[in-house]
Each structure stands twice: as C-alpha cells, then as structure tokens.
Amino acid sequence: MSAIEGHVRSFWDGHIVESASWERGPIRERVPQFTVYRVMPKRAGQAWVYVTVGSSLDGADADGTEFFIMSPVASDVHSETLAMVSHYHSFEAHRLTVGSVINIGRPWMPGSRMDHLLVSLPYPYGPELEWSPPEAGRARFLWLLPIHKSEAEFIRRENLDEFESRLDSRAVNVLDPDRDPVL
C-alpha cells in the first residue's frame, strides 16, 4: 500500500474503501500510477466519496495534487470524471489549483444540470484530509465541487470568495445533483 493510499484509508477509517479505478482513455499514459477509491457512506444520506490516489505521482506535479468528488449515489461516472481531471491536470499548461473552474462538457452525473467543476479546498473534511503526511510526499487533496455554468461565469467575473459566501448563506446542499444555481 502506498503512503497516499494509507492516508486515504486512515482518514476514512471505519468506512468501506474499495478500488473504483478507471482504465479507459489516455489516463495511464500521463499518470501511470493513477487509481480511484470509492468510500462508502456509513449512513443513508451521507456522501459517497471518490478520491484519486496517484495523481500526485505523475512526476511533473510539484504540488502533489489529488482530487475527490462527493456524490449522493455510487456511479462509475465519478471515476471517469476523476480520470479526466487528473489527465488534464497532468499537463503543465493546465495545472489546477483552488479556484480553478473546469467545463467537463457533460453533466457531472446523470440528471444534473451542472456541467462545471470548481476546484476547492476540502471544506467538508478539513486540513486532516487536505494534507497527507510527509511520507506521502505532502500530497494535497482538493475537492471538485459540481457547479452550474452561471456560477462558473460568476467566479470568473467576480471572485471565488463571493461565490463561496453565497453558497454558505443559502446553505446549499452540495449533494443535490439538481440543485438550483445560487446566481
């Protein structure tokens, strides 16, 4: 087990954590150690979490970035999304950081109107997840938050802090695949 996988398993201790990797497409060409783990919720209504292990090991990522996405249901589409984002991020010209917005060209999951992702701090889990231990290379775990096109445009036009304030003030359910836009 790699140190990064150990960090994921330790953070979600008590949860079932299983491989849910994506093997199709060009991900292995750019990120040979890429895999995805699916973290099962302990109770109904809690998030399923899909998290990368290996995106930070592509050899070119000085920041050592891993990604996760939360979902109300289990679905392979999340593994595909993480492969797509990790592949994109593996190119120096496309490095993602907090505040980056990605148009994924399709709904983030079936039945959703959201087709963009915001790269965000891992607010639901805090710094205990965000920073892996030194033996894992201090990889940083960032949250891919599904957002609407209008929200992506607002972030680009205004700023991330204002958007996050609006999400907080409206107590948005980030697990609702068809939530209304806050703008």
N, C-alpha and C positions, 0 to 999 in steps of 0.2 A: 504494500500500500504506500502510495506517495504521501509526502508530508501535507500536500494540499488536500488530497482526499481525506487524510486523517483529520485535518481542520474541519472539513465539511461534516464528517461523521461525528466528530466530537461536539460540534456546535449543535447538531440536531440529535444528540444522544437521546435515546428513548423513542425515536421515530424509526420507521422502516425506511431505509435509504437503499435504493436499488439503481442499477445501471439502466439508463434510458437513452443511450447514445444514438447519434445519427451518423449513418455510414455513407449515405448517398451524397453526390455532388463533390466539389473540389476541396472540402474542408481538410482532409488528411494531407493534401499536397502542401498546404500552407501551415497547418497546425497539426503535426503528426501525432501528438500526444493528447489531442482533444477527446474528451468524453463528456457526457452529461449524466448527472444523477438526478433521480426523482425522489423527493422527500414527501412521504405520505403524511397527511394531517392526522393528528391524534383523535380529533373530534369532527363531526359533521359541521360544515360552515367555515372551517378553517382552510387556509390556503394549502394547495399543492404547490410545491416549490421545485422548479427545475433549475439546476445550477451546473455551471461548467467546471471542469477540472482539466487543466492542461492548456487553456488559452494563454495563460501567463508564461508558458514554457515554449513559446514558438521561436525563441532565440533572438527575436528582434524587439520584443516588448520590454523596454527598460522599466516601465511602470509595473509590470507584472499584474495585469488586469484579468479578473474572472468576472463572469456575469451571472445573474439569476433573474428569473421571472416567476411571478406568483400567479396562480390560476385558481378559479373555483372548482375546476374539474381536471382530471387526468387526460392528457391528449398528447399524442406524438408531435403535433404541430409546434409545441413549445421546444422540443428538441431540435426540430428543423430551424426554428427561429434563432435559437442559440448558436447553431452551426453557421447560419447565415451571418449573424452579427460577429461572431468570432473570426470568421473568414475575412469579412470586411475590415475588421479592426487589425488584422494581421499585416495590413499594408501601411507602411509609414505615413503615407498621404491621407489615410483615413482613421488615424488614431482617435478613439473615443474617450471622452472624459466627462466628468459631471457637467451637465448642461447640454451635452450633445443631443441632437434630435435626429432620428433615423426614420425615413419613409420606407416602410417594408413592402409597399406595393400590393398589399392584400390585408384583409382584416387580421388582427393578431390571433384571433381564434374564430371558428365558425359562429355566425350570428352576431358578430360585433361590428360596430361602425368605426371602431378605432383602427387606424392603419399606420400609426406612427408610434415610435418608442422614444421615451425620454430616458437618457442615462442619468441616474440619480444616486444620491447617497442611499445606503441601505436602511432608511428610516425605520422600517418595521422591526429590524433586528439590531441596529446599533453598531458601535465600533467593535464589539466582540466578534461579529461576523466580518465586518469590513476589512480588517487587517489580520491576515494569517500570521502565525508565529514565524520568527526568523528562520527556523529550519525549513519552512515552506517558501522561503525567498521573499517574505513580506508581501505576498500577493494581495491585491486589493480587490474586494468583491463589490461590484456595483449593481444596482437594481435597474432593470429595464421595465419602466412603467408605461403601459399602453396609454396613449393619448389620442385625441381627435386631431384632425388636420387643422381646425381653427385654433386649437390650443398650441399646436406646433408653431403656427404662424404668429401667435401672440408671444410665445417665448422668444422667437427670433426678432420680433419687432420691439418688444418691451424688455423683459428680463425674467430669468428663472425665479428669482426671489418673489416677484409679484405673482407669478403663476402658482408657486407653492403656497403662498398666503391665501390665494383664492381657493385652492384645494382644501386647505385646513379650515378656513372659515365656513365652508359648505359641508364639512365632514363627509367628503366623498368616499364612497365605498369602492376602493380600488380593485376589489374582486368582482365587481359587476361588469360582465363583458359587454353590456349595452347601456352603460351609464350615460346620462346626458352630458354634453360638454359644459364646462364651467364658464365659458365665454360665448 
